[in-house]
Amino acid sequence: MMRAGIAFALVSAVLFGASAPLAKLLLGRVDPWLLAGLLYLGSGVGLAALRPLLPRQGGRLARADWPWLAAAVAAGGVVGPVLMMLGLAHASASSASLVLNLEGVFTLGLAWVVFRENVDRRLLVGAGAILAGAALLSWQDGSGGGGWGLWAITGACLAWAIDNNLTRKVSAGDPVEIAMIKGLAAGAVNTALALAIGQDLPAWPLIGAAAILGLGAYGLSLVLFVLALRHLGTARTGAYFSTAPFVGAALAVVVLGEAPTPLLAAAGLLMALGLYLHLTESHAHDHVHEALEHDHSHRHDDHHQHGHAGQDPAVPHSHAHQHQRLVHRHPHYPDIHHRHTH
C-alpha cells in the first residue's frame, strides 16, 4: 500500500503539472476569478457524472469530518485558485513556477511543525533535493517579472498547503466524494462571486475547455492526492507532488519538441535523488495502536482482523470497524493507522 500511495502522488503531480500552461492559455480570454470558479466547477460536475461508474474507495464522512472539509474547501478551493489565477495573469511562467515550489515547502513545514507529523532527516534531505530540482527548473528561461502577482501565487501556495494538511484529516473518506464536494462548493462560490462583480461568461467552447482542464488538473488529481494522503501522510505526499514542475517541463520536451537543456537534466537528477531517498526510506519501531473505530476502504491484514459473513477478506471493502489495542513493529508511513507521535 505504501507503493500504491507513491504511485497515486506521482500521477496526481503529472495531472497538476500539465495544467499551468493550459490555464495560462485560457487566461487571455477568461477573467482570472471566473476561470478559477469554472475550473473547480468543471471538476465537481465532472466527478459527479463519473461517480456512479467508480467504486467507492472509503467510508462515509462523519459529522466530525465536515468542519475539516469545510475549512479545506475555503482555503484550497476558494482562496487558493483565485490567488493563483490572479498571479498567473501578472507573472511570467518561469517566475510562477519558482513560486509554486513553495507549496511543497509550506505543506511539509505545516505537517511537521503544526500537525506534528514525523519527518526524519532522510525525508528532509529528499524533499530538499526535489524542491531544489524544481527551483532550478524554473530558472531555465531566465525571464523574471511578476511584481505583486508573485505574492498572490505565494498566497495560493500557502492556501493549498493548509488545504493539504486539513484534507489529511478526512482522507479515510471516499476521495471522489471529497473532491466532488470541494469542486462543486468552491466552483459555485467563485463563479457566483465573479458574475456578481460584473464578469461575463465566455463562449461555450471556452467553458468546456475550462471544465475539462479542471476535471483532470483539480478533480482527478485531487482524488489521487487524497488516496496518497491516506497511505503516505501529508509531508511525504507533498514532497512527491513537488515533482509537478518537472513533469510539465518533460512533457514540453516530449510533446512540444522543445530542446532539453543542461538545467533540465540537472533538475531531473536532483529530483531522481530525492525520489530515491524517499523510495528507500525505512521507518520501523515498536509502536502502539490504541483502540479505534472508523470507516474506510481496507483489506484484511495485520491491522484488520475482524470477521465477515460471506465477505472475501482479500477484496477491498468499506464499513465501520473496530481496532483493538495492538503493539507491534513493522515498516510504516504516517498513514491513517500510524499517526502516533515520536
N, C-alpha and C positions, 0 to 999 in steps of 0.2 A: 504493500500500500504506500510505502514511502516513495518507491519508484514511480508509482502512479501519480502521486502528488507532484513530483518533479515534472513529469510529462504535462500535467494539467497547467502548471505555472508557465512552462516554456511555450506551449501552444497559445495560452492566453496572451503572452507577450508578443507572439507573432501577429495575432489579430490586432492588438492595440498598436503595435509598432508600425503596421502598414497604414494606419488610419490618418496620421497627422498630415502627410502631403495631400491626401484626398480631401480632408476637411479644408485645407488651405485653398484648394481649387474652388470649393463652394463659397468661401468667404467673400469672393469678389462679387457674388450675385445674391447672397443672402446675408441679412444683418446678423452680427455675431450672437446677440442674445437669442434671436429667433432660431438660429441654427443650433444653438445649444439645446433648446427645447425640442426641436424636430429630431435631433439625433437620439435623445433619450426616449421621446415618444415613439419613434420608429422601433427602438429596442423593445419597449414594453409591449406594443401592439404585435410585433413580430413574434415575441416569445409567447404571448397569449395564444396566437394562432398555432404555434408549434407544440404547446404544452400537452394537448391530448395525444400527440404522437410520441411523446418522450416518456420513458419510465420514471417513476418517482424515485428520487435519489436522497431522500431524507425525511425526517419527521415533520409533523405539523408545528407551526410556530406557536409557542406557548404565550400566555399573557405577559410573562416577564420579558419575552423577546421583543415585543413591539416598541418599547422606548428606545432600545439599542438600534433597531432597524430604522425608526423614525429619525433618530439623530444621524445615522449613516446616510439616509436619503437627503437630509438637509445639507450635510457637509459635502458629500461626494456627488450627489445628483442635481442639486440646485445651485450651490455656490461654486463648486469646482468647475463645471462645464462653462458657466458664464465667464468666469475669470480666464479660463483657457482660451475661449473664442475671442474675447476682447484682447488678450495678449497676443494671440496669433495674428490678429489684424494689424498690430502695430510693432511687430518684431520680425527680424529675419529668421529664416528656417534654422540656420546654424545656431543662432543665439537662443532660439526657443528650445532646440534640442539640448543645449547645455543646461538650461534652467530646468528642463523636465527631469534631468537626472536627480534633482533634489527630492523627487517623490520617494525614491528608494531610500535615500538618506533619512528623510523625515519618518518614513514608515518604520525602518529599523530602529531609529532613535526612540520613537514613541513606544514601540513594542518593548524595548529594553528598559528604558527609564521610567515610563509611566505605567505600563501594564505588566512590568516585572517578568517578561518572558526571558528564558535562559538564552544567552548569547555568549558563546565561548570565543577564545582567541582565534581559532581556525575559521569560524564563521565570519568574524570581523575582517580578517585578512582577505578571505574570499570575496566578501561583499565589497571591500575596498578595491580589489582588483577589477571586479565587474564594473563598478562605478567609475574607476579611472579610465577603463576602456571606453565607456560611454561618453565621458567628458572629452577624451582625446578625439573620439569620432566627431563630436560636434564642432571641433575647430578646423575641420577639413577645408572648408571653402574660404576661411579667413574673413568672412564678412561679419560685420557687427551691427550695432544699432538695436533699437528696441525701446530705449527710454523706459517710461512707466509701463509699457507693455510687458517687459521682463518681470517687473514687480507683480503684475497681475498673474503671470504664469507661475511665479513663486508662490503666490497665494493659492493658486489652483493645486499646486503640488502638496501644500500643507493640508488643504481641504481633503484631497484624496488620501493622504496618509492617515488623517483622522478617520476617514471613511473605512480604510482598510483595517484598522485596529478595531473599530466598532463592529464591522461586519464579522470579524472573527467570533464575536460573542454569539452570533446566530448561525454559525457555519454548519451546525448539525442539521439545520433545516434543509428543505428541498431547494437547491441552488437556482433552479428555473423559476420557482415561485418568488424567491428573494429578488432575483434580477428583474423579473416581470413587474413586481410591485414597485421597485425602485424606478424602473423606466417609465411606467405609467404615471406615478406620482410626480416625479421630478420633471418629466417631459410636459405634463399638463400644466404644472405651475409656471415653468419658464416660458412656454408657448403663450399661455394666457397673459403673463406679465408683458411679454414683448408686443403682443397685439394691443394690450391696454395702453401702452405708451405711443401707439401710432404706427407700428411696423405693419407692413402689408405682407400677406402670404405670397411666396414666389410661385412661379409656374409649377404645374403638377409634375413635370419631369424632374425638377429640382427637389421637390418634396419627396418624390420616390427615391431619388439618389441619396438624400439625407437619411431616409428611413432604412434603406439597405445598408448604408455605411454604419448607422447607429446599431442595427441588429448585430452586425459582425463585430465591430470595434468595441461596443459598450455592452451589448446583450450577451452574445455567446462568450465573449472574452470574460465577462463578469461571472458567468456560470462556471467556467473553468477555474477562475480565480478563487471562487468560494470553495470549490472542491479541493483546490490546492491548500487553502487555509485550513480545511478540515484535517488534512494529513500532515502538513508541514509546520503550521503555526505562521504567525504574521511576519516575523523577521526573515525567515528563510524564503517564504513566498515572495516577499518584497524584493529580496536580492535576486532571485531568478527572474522576476518580472523586469528588473533593470536591464535585461538584455534587449528590451524592445527597440532602443535606438539603433543597435547594431543590426537587428532584423530588418529594419527599414532600409538601412544603407545596403545591406546584402541583397535585398530584393531589387533595389535600384540598379545594382550591377547586373543581376541575372535577367531581370525583366526589361529594364530600360536600356541596357547595353552601356551603362556608364563605366568608365575605366576604373579599375581598382587602384587605390593609392597606397603608398607606404604607411600612411596614418591608419587607413582602414585595416591593413594587415596587422599593425601593432595593436590596434584596438581589439581585433579578433583574438590575438594571442593573450592579451590581458584578461579578456572575458573567458577564454578557454581555461586559463589558470584558475580564475575564480570559481568556475563551474566544477573543475576538477577537485578543488578543495572542499566544495560543498558535497559533491557526489561521493567522496571518500570519507566524509565525516562519520565518525562512530561515537555515539554518545550513549554510554551504558553505565548504570549504577543501581544499587538497591534502592527501590522507591516504593512508596505506599499508595495504593488506590483506596481512597475512602469509599464507604458505601454511597451509591449514587443511583438515581433513577432518571432516565432521559429517553428520548426518542430520536433515532437516526437510522440510516441505512447501514446494515452490517452483515457479515457472515459470522459463523461461529468459530471462535479462535480462543486463545488463552484468556481474552478479556470478556468473552461471551460464551458462557457455558450453560445457559438456560435451555430448557427443552421446549419442543413444539409438537403438537399433534398434527401429523400429515405435512410437516414443513421440512424440506430438504435443507439441512444446516449449511450446506455449501453454496446455496443460492442466496444472493443479496436480498434482504427483506427489511422492512421498516415497521417498528411498533414500539410502544413504551415498554421498557425492560429495566430490571434492577441489576446493579452490580454489587456484589458483596465485597467487604473489605479484603484486599489482597496485597501481599508483599512479595515482590519478585524482582528479577534483574534480567534485562534484555536491552539491545539497542533500540532507541526510540527517538522520535522528534516530539516537539510540544504540540501534539495533535489533540483531539477533543478528549482523549483519555489520559493525557500526560501533561497537565498544566500545573504540575506541582512546582513548588519553589526549590531553589538550590542554595 
